[in-house]
Amino acid sequence: MPKQSAAQPPKVRLPFEVWALVAGGFTVALGYGVVAPAIPQFALEFNVSTFAASAIVSAFALMRLVGAPLAGWVVSKFGERATYTTGILIVAASTGAAAFAMNYPQFLILRGLGGLGSAMFSIAATALLVEASPPQGRARVASVNAASFLLGGLLGPVLGGVVASYGLRAPFIFYFFTLVAAAIVVTIALRSKHALPQTAPGSRPAGEEITLREALRLPTFRTLLFSAFSFGWTSFGVRVSLIPIFVAVVFAGDATTAAWVLAAYAAGNALFIFPSGRWSDTIGRTPLLITGFLLLAAAFAAFPFSGSLPVAMAIIVVAGVGSALANPGHQAVLADVMGKRKGGMVVSTYSMVTDLGGVLGPLIAGAIVDLAGFGWAFGVTAALLTAAAIAWMATSKQTAALSRA
């Protein structure tokens, strides 16, 4: 039996809607990779503090968090596909307007509004991917999906360095067009006869939905939420906000330099994202999650002590490898918890906890930088990642049992 399960995942044929969502995800990530290095540095152009510059990243994540319940309602009312496309267009509109922000409050509000649309399309995409995942290829689906974002994240910052040479407003305009392209790709592709059918309220048998209360009784799901919070704090918060500021302050680097550092993180991801999905389906979820979080912790603890830009980039590559090992396991564990059942509130809660980490990470870490320096800010992040690794160790048996169910 173990041999059969080990050989089966690579042969699983991924459904058409997975590839459609992967294509849309790549397009979104490419544009975000272009704009990410410019966001905090554009905020600094308004003569604000490090805390205020980091808050721009938090505003987007905060509105994703606040908008998650609304996004869940929209999904149930209008369906996953319509929610996905509408959400992307909302982000596109707010991003295009942010390019013309004349002061810090305008920039803050416009980035925050984009978070509402982001909550809509990301929750809809996660729900579609979980439903489409073959039971013995859940981590592979997660790794393919993550790879699309990572490839965009690898190419985006490199392209972003070129785009930013035309000014810090140019990346926002570029991102606007990539978001519109993603909306078109997904809308057309998911109209295919192969796509998942729209779900109507009340059309699902009662026994096919897992409630949030039921999921919270599982130690694995509680660990997943804490782990997702830690990952959101690090990958969606501190990485995007503090690393470009660190490069600007310590190495006197511009947006192009910061883009190359973020590209190093994406490169580390790209090296291991595909095999990590296969390993998670064969070796197990927790070995990959534990190893990934420990590598992330070590890299973030060491980063503020890098004495040169090449050393800093090498450390960030290691962080990217850790992220690649851990990231597919999250969505795979979520699919394991849900099984073949629906679970809108379960997916929404998972997304909200990740975003909560993305909100608090830049705010708290940015405040720590202002009060005590970069070393303490990255040290707190490393401690949080280590705690997540320990939590996975404590629930390894329950997590393994769920993946075999």
Secondary structure, 3 states (H helix, E strand, C coil): CHHHHHHCHHHCCCCHHHHHHHHHHHHHHHHHHHHCCHHHHHHHCCCCCHHHHHHHHHHHHHHHHHHHHHHHHHHHHHCHHHHHHHHHHHHHHHHHHHCCCCCHHHHHHHHHHHHHHHHHHHHHHHHHHHHHCCHHHHHHHHHHHHHHHHHHHHHHHHHHHHHHCCCCCHHHHHHHHHHHHHHHHHHHHCCCCCCCCCCCCCCCCHHHECCHHHHHCCHHHHHHHHHHHHHHHHHHHHHHHHHHHHHHHHCCCCHHHHHHHHHHHHHHHHHHHHHHHHHHHHCCHHHHHHHHHHHHHHHHHHHHHCCCHHHHHHHHHHHHHHHHHHHHHHHHHHHHHHCCCECHHHHHHHHHHHHHHHHHHHHHHHHHHHHHCHHHHHHHHHHHHHHHHHHHHHCHHHHHHHHHC
